[in-house]
Amino acid sequence: MTTTLFLHSRITDPYPMYHRRLAESPVYWDADAQLWAIYSYRYCQSVLANPAALIPTLPDAGPSVGDRILPNNLLAIRNNLVRLSNPPDHDIARQITAGLFRQMSPVPIGPLVDRLLAAIPRGEPFDWVSSVCRKLPVSYILSSFGFSSEDEDFILARMPLLLSIMQPAIPDGQHTAVHQSCIEVYARMEQHWAGRTTFHNGMLAYTISNLLGLLIQSYDAGRGILTNALRRLIHEGGSGHPMIGDPSFFSKFVTEVLRYDPPVHHTRRVAARDFDLDSRLIKEGQPLLIVVAAANRDKHTFSAPAAFDIHRSNNHDLLTFGYGPHTCLAATFSIRMTADTLSHLMRSFKDIRVEESQLEFEPLINVRLLRRMMITLS
């Protein structure tokens, strides 16, 4: 039975296994899964920076809907995504996506949080994950690009279907709904930017595709960051934390949460040609699993890695956002969004409690996400 690939819903704590791999086999061949699993910080960083380690190609998404093939077709959107591209297309997509971030005008997070919490009676338990975390990152991004609340609601309602854009396969029976959602949301975004900015040579297609990619990543990863950060802050004393008044506290706190308890545990690559790693031969075509959650606990990089310590001097060296040419462009945005959310909550409520002792995780492999987290605000 393999210990490399597992559903997080079945594992109470994966870190003891990560610790054993770090000590015994930081580069591990999993014969059951037929892949290399990379655990140490040094070798994870090496693979992420290696031009011979490519992003795996997703399979064809299937036929297009109607006679509009580009850019509304799901496959066309995938092909434009910086997250899923390899050189030379990756360089172009990354430049365009960096330009996309420069167009953002971040809005205050407080009013968005308050709007999501408005219907929740104070003092009564509610699910933080479904009520806030599944919605806030998407609303924050769209608001920062000037989309209307009507557009936000329209796109949010279709996010569960849009997730298929970055998944290996579309669930059975959902092909038409997924493609139709892509067409509808693309049209909304196209209309939003019409007359505001002039795009040339397919730039609009790249821009919309990568905004969709950002929304999809934020829908899950953003949800995970918001949940893990609030859970940890409550554990550390909440509004009674001795450093709560320090202006740099929340960004430092969120950065350490992302090292200590990241939502994304691993990412994948495939060898484009043979190369050596830790005196092992990685052969062309072999898949690689880069376990960044283990690398973030590597004692050779982080002192006392199993301790939660916001004062550790190199917490910012975490690999949660990747490394090298595919470093996540949303890193600064994600930390700011989460830090501002925590700050707003601590100012707005005297007491925040988690109401469950047994927390369940989603049955997913690459991300560790809580299914729900019942909390009370007062």
PEDA-V586869 format. One record per pair of residues at least 24 apart in sequence whose ideal C-beta (glycine too) atoms are under 6 Angstrom apart, sorted by the first residue. I is the first residue (numbers start at 0). J is the second residue. Records with the same first field share a line. If there is no record, write none. Layout:
I=J  J
//
This chain:
1=29  31  32
3=29  32  36
4=32  364
6=362
7=360  363  367
8=360  362
17=293
21=293  297
26=276  277  279
34=286  288
35=287
36=288
37=289
38=290  293
39=297
40=294  297  300
42=276  277
43=289  294  318
44=322
46=287  289
47=321  322  323
48=323
51=271  272  274
52=268
53=85  269  271
54=83  85
55=267  269
57=167
61=174
64=178
70=204
71=182  185
73=164  178  181
76=164  208
79=204  205  208
80=208  212
81=209
82=212
95=205
96=209  328
99=206  209
100=328
103=143
104=143
105=143
106=142  143
108=339  340  343
109=343
111=138  139
112=343
121=377
122=377
124=354  373  375
126=371  373
127=372  374
128=226  369  371  372
132=222  225  226
133=222
136=217  221
137=214
139=336
146=191
150=187
154=184
157=184
158=218
161=215
162=215
165=215
219=366
220=262  263
223=262  368
224=262  333  337
225=337
226=369  372
227=256  260
228=253  256  337  341
231=256
232=341
233=351  353
237=351
238=345
249=338  341  342
250=334  338
251=309
252=309
253=334  337  338
254=314
255=309  314
257=317  319
258=295  314  317
259=307
261=292  319
262=366  368
263=366
264=292  367
265=289  290  365
291=318  319
294=318
348=376
350=377
351=376
//
